[in-house]
Amino acid sequence: MKLLIAQPKRETGLEQFEREIAAYPEVDLIVYPEGYCTVAELERVQHLAKQFKTAIVLGYKDEANLDRAVIIDATGTILLDRAKTPEAGPLYTPSTANDGLFRYGYVLCREIFLGNDGLREESGLDLIFNPIGVGMFSEEQYVEWSGEARIISQAQQA
């Protein structure tokens, strides 16, 4: 599987996404950060997934400007769409999706600190995504979050 993990600049519209999905037709799955697009742009993202036969993982803002997690398969079908879990409480479900080839886990932003709890009932995940938004700005924060991700990945053997 060929992945493209992007860190686009904040923008209105999908210009960077549209350029990258067209520029890398060999990519099987594109990961974009939390809050990259809006619910109004989601249909266009689905269309591009289908057009380029590329799966897409990203976070988007809903009508209330709240973050949501989404996984779209290469046919443009939404496999997972859920709200971001509040800081207090268990991981919202569903937190996994299956496209027939791969089993995905998705922990959005600070959900990484909920540990393996939200994914425990799901074993055999192939990939776990944590597409952090543009707020990731310090080396210390990166080390802390990556360490948590490593623990979850090892527990899941993903």
C-alpha positions in Angstrom: 0.0 0.0 0.0 1.3 3.4 -0.9 0.4 6.2 1.5 0.6 10.0 1.1 0.6 11.8 4.5 0.1 15.5 4.0 0.6 18.5 6.1 -1.1 21.2 4.1 -1.3 24.9 4.9 -4.5 26.1 6.4 -6.8 27.2 3.5 -10.3 27.7 2.5 -11.2 25.3 -0.3 -9.5 22.1 -1.4 -6.8 23.4 -3.7 -3.8 21.6 -2.1 -5.8 18.4 -1.8 -6.9 18.5 -5.4 -3.4 19.1 -6.6 -1.9 16.3 -4.5 -4.5 13.6 -5.4 -4.0 14.4 -9.1 -0.2 14.5 -8.8 0.1 11.1 -7.1 -2.1 8.7 -9.0 -0.1 5.7 -7.7 -1.1 6.5 -4.1 -3.6 4.1 -2.5 -4.5 6.2 0.5 -4.2 9.9 1.4 -4.1 11.1 5.1 -4.9 14.8 5.7 -5.0 16.4 9.1 -7.8 17.2 11.5 -10.1 20.0 10.4 -8.7 20.3 6.9 -12.0 20.7 5.2 -15.6 21.5 6.0 -18.8 19.4 5.7 -19.7 21.4 2.7 -16.6 20.2 0.9 -17.0 16.5 1.9 -19.0 15.6 -1.2 -16.2 16.9 -3.4 -13.7 14.9 -1.4 -15.8 11.8 -2.0 -16.0 12.5 -5.7 -12.2 12.9 -5.9 -11.7 9.6 -4.0 -13.9 7.8 -6.6 -12.4 9.7 -9.5 -8.8 8.8 -8.5 -9.6 5.5 -6.9 -7.8 6.6 -3.7 -9.0 6.1 -0.1 -8.9 9.2 2.1 -8.6 9.7 5.8 -9.1 13.1 7.3 -10.8 15.3 9.9 -13.4 17.8 8.9 -15.5 20.6 10.5 -19.2 20.0 10.8 -22.0 22.6 10.6 -21.3 23.6 14.2 -17.6 23.9 13.5 -16.8 20.8 15.5 -14.2 18.2 14.5 -15.3 14.9 13.0 -13.3 11.9 11.8 -13.9 10.4 8.3 -12.6 7.5 6.3 -13.6 7.3 2.6 -12.8 4.3 0.5 -11.5 4.3 -3.1 -15.1 4.2 -4.4 -16.0 7.4 -2.6 -18.1 5.6 0.1 -17.8 6.9 3.6 -16.8 4.0 5.9 -16.5 6.0 9.1 -17.9 9.3 10.1 -18.0 10.3 13.8 -17.6 13.2 16.1 -14.4 13.9 18.0 -14.5 12.5 21.5 -14.6 15.1 24.3 -11.5 15.0 26.6 -13.5 13.3 29.4 -15.0 9.9 28.6 -14.4 6.8 26.5 -13.5 6.9 22.8 -16.6 7.5 20.6 -17.5 4.7 18.4 -17.2 3.6 15.8 -13.5 4.1 15.8 -12.7 1.4 13.2 -13.5 0.7 9.6 -12.9 -2.1 7.2 -12.7 -1.6 3.4 -12.5 -5.4 2.6 -8.7 -5.3 2.4 -7.6 -3.5 5.5 -8.9 -2.8 9.0 -8.4 0.8 10.1 -8.5 2.4 13.5 -9.0 6.2 13.8 -8.1 8.2 16.9 -8.7 11.9 16.3 -6.4 14.4 18.0 -6.2 14.1 21.8 -8.1 10.8 21.6 -4.6 9.2 21.4 -4.4 9.7 25.2 -7.4 7.4 25.7 -5.0 4.6 25.0 -6.0 1.4 23.5 -9.4 1.4 25.3 -11.4 2.5 22.4 -9.8 0.0 20.0 -9.5 -2.9 22.4 -12.7 -4.6 21.2 -11.2 -4.5 17.7 -8.2 -6.7 17.2 -6.3 -7.2 14.0 -6.1 -3.6 12.9 -3.8 -3.0 10.0 -3.4 0.7 10.3 -4.3 3.2 13.0 -4.6 6.9 12.1 -4.1 9.9 14.4 -4.2 12.8 11.9 -3.4 15.7 14.3 -4.4 19.2 13.2 -2.2 22.2 12.6 -1.9 22.8 16.4 1.1 20.4 16.6 3.9 22.9 17.0 6.5 21.7 19.6 9.0 18.9 19.6 8.0 18.0 23.1 4.3 17.6 22.1 5.4 15.5 19.1 7.5 13.2 21.2 4.7 12.8 23.8 2.0 12.0 21.2 4.2 9.7 19.1 5.0 7.8 22.2 1.3 7.2 22.9 0.8 6.2 19.3 3.6 3.7 19.5 2.1 2.0 22.6 -1.3 1.7 20.9 0.3 0.4 17.7 2.3 -2.2 19.5 -0.7 -3.4 21.5 -2.7 -3.7 18.3 0.3 -5.1 16.3 -0.6 -2.5 13.7 
